[in-house]
Amino acid sequence: MELRHLRYFVAVVEEQSFTKAAERLFIAQPPLSRQIQNLEAELGIQLFERGSRPLLTTEAGQFFYQHAVKLLSNAEEIKAMTQRVGMVEKTVTMGFVGSLLYGLLPKIVYLFRQQQQHLKIELIEMSTKEQIQSLKEGRIDVGFGRLRISDPAIRRILLREEPLMVAVHASHPLALQKAGVYLTDIVDEKLFLYPSHPKPNFSTQVRSLFSEYSLDPKNLKEVREIQLALGLVAAGEGICIVPESAKTIQLSHLHYIPLLDDAAVSPIFLAIRSMDESEDIRSLFDCIYQVYDLEAIKYDRAVI
């Protein structure tokens, strides 16, 4: 059981509604319900009267609520006092690759800001390769990228592997394959890759994916960024491989279909300096896994 579970429970009790509590917590209602169910399973008791409107606690639930409020209050007091001890403003600078803005990174950063209000948080878009050098030079404190770049001075943690999809025009024959396609189905298509520089980057990753299956696409064209690639697809100029989170980019006549090959994933890494074990980094990890829990995303939690 963690403090966040207590926060979720207290919000539901005070709002007497899962929907209103979810709005208060800035999360979706189904994940919140799952977290409360998990809490009841861990305690082995029922905390709420089922079917009551408004939502009411059981006797055990009311007892748990009273003590949860005290624990949360004590935790906030300790946090505030500790922050006053070291009142000098601290900055956490994060490097990130642009495509992650279409996924969960904004939610993670927002939650981190809410939970660490004493920190100044800065975001800088840069390639994974640039992040490694910036970490070593102290220009950023953490990097979010997609490439496996090894360096003895940097610790790289795999957060999760994001499925890849194929973006096609609605009139393209592949658009009918709603269940998905394989790389062999698209190897002869006109394929837009991005970004065009610097290397290595996501386009390098896509080329390597074809090579892994002994495929050699001939009709490739690199463009500057993902928005340009998808705009050209929406114009019927070709197709494009993108991370699943890019589905949030909605253009007329643009369809996304799954890429079914087992290796068709894009890893998401967090990179920090090898010896960095600061409390701020630990708090960032907690925010990442809180978001993953609420989004019901599978992951192997790293220990730092």
C-alpha positions, -999 to +999 in steps of 0.1 A: +000+000+000+013+034-009+003+070-001-013+075-035-037+046-027-047+065+004-052+097-016-074+079-041-095+064-013-099+096+006-110+115-025-137+089-033-150+090+003-151+128+004-167+132-031-191+102-025-186+094-061-160+077-083-167+101-111-163+132-091-132+118-073-116+110-107-122+146-118-107+159-086-076+137-091-073+145-128-075+108-138-100+086-156-128+069-136-122+032-146-085+032-135-095+048-102-122+021-096-095-006-103-072+010-077-099+010-051-107-026-059-070-035-055-069-017-022-100-037-009-083-069-021-051-061-003-070-053+029-093-082+025-124-061+034-151-041+017-146-003+021-178+009+004-215-001+005-222-015-029-251+001-047-255+031-023-262+065-038-245+087-028-216+063-022-212+054+015-184+037+034-188+005+054-179+007+091-144-006+083-142+019+055-150+048+078-123+036+103-098+034+075-108+068+062-101+085+095-067+070+098-059+076+061-066+113+065-042+115+095-015+097+077-018+119+046-018+150+068+014+139+087+030+131+053+023+166+040+036+182+072+068+162+070+072+171+033+066+208+039+090+210+068+117+192+049+112+215+019+116+245+042+149+232+055+163+233+019+145+263+005+169+269-023+150+265-056+160+234-075+156+227-112+151+194-129+158+196-166+144+169-188+154+161-224+129+143-246+123+131-281+094+149-297+072+118-305+068+112-267+046+143-264+019+123-281+021+096-255+021+096-217+050+121-211+028+151-207+007+133-180+039+122-162+054+157-162+021+173-151+018+148-122+055+154-113+048+191-112+018+186-089+036+164-065+070+183-065+058+219-064+091+230-049+109+221-081+113+241-112+109+217-142+123+225-176+117+205-208+141+205-238+134+186-270+165+167-282+175+134-298+184+104-277+221+108-288+220+145-278+205+135-244+235+112-236+260+140-242+238+166-223+236+143-193+274+139-192+278+176-195+252+183-168+229+203-191+200+180-183+192+157-154+171+131-171+164+120-207+134+103-223+143+086-256+137+056-279+172+044-289+195+019-272+227+040-269+252+026-244+276+047-224+294+038-191+286+071-176+248+068-182+223+044-168+195+035-192+162+021-178+136+005-201+102+019-191+081+000-216+079-011-253+053+008-273+037-011-302+042+003-337+014+011-362+012+019-399-005+052-409-023+050-443-047+070-463-084+059-460-084+050-498-053+028-495-060-010-498-041-015-465-068+005-447-091-025-451-067-046-430-081-034-397-067-064-378-032-053-389-004-059-414+031-073-414+063-057-427+062-080-457+029-064-467+044-029-468+080-035-480+072-024-515+052+007-505+063+043-506+074+047-470+081+080-452+107+079-425+113+106-399+132+125-386+157+132-413+185+141-389+205+137-367+214+100-368+208+076-351+171+083-347+136+067-352+142+064-389+173+043-381+151+021-358+126+015-386+154+006-411+168-018-385+134-034-380+131-043-417+167-056-417+158-079-387+133-096-410+157-097-439+136-072-458+150-044-480+125-016-487+135+004-518+110+033-518+120+052-487+119+090-482+131+108-451+112+139-439+119+164-412+094+154-385+064+131-377+038+158-385+051+163-420+052+125-426+016+121-415+005+151-435+020+135-466+002+102-458-031+121-454-025+136-488-022+100-503+015+103-510+026+071-492+025+054-458+044+058-425+054+037-395+047+054-362+045+046-325+010+037-312+007+070-293+008+089-326-029+079-330-037+111-312-027+130-343-060+130-362-060+142-398-088+138-424-086+104-443-057+092-420-061+056-407-039+038-382-035+000-384-014-023-361+019-037-372+018-074-363+054-085-364+067-095-329+096-071-331+075-042-342+078-022-310+096+010-300+113+010-266+110+040-244+140+046-222+148+069-193+184+079-190+202+093-160+237+097-149+251+064-135+257+077-100+225+098-097+203+084-069+187+117-059+153+118-043+140+139-072+148+111-096+131+086-074+100+108-072+100+110-110+100+072-113+071+071-089+051+094-111+059+073-142+046+041-126+016+059-111+006+070-146+013+035-160-009+020-132-038+043-140-035+037-177-033-001-171+000-004-190+022-034-183+058-027-172+086-042-152+094-017-124+130-007-122+147-004-088+167+027-082 
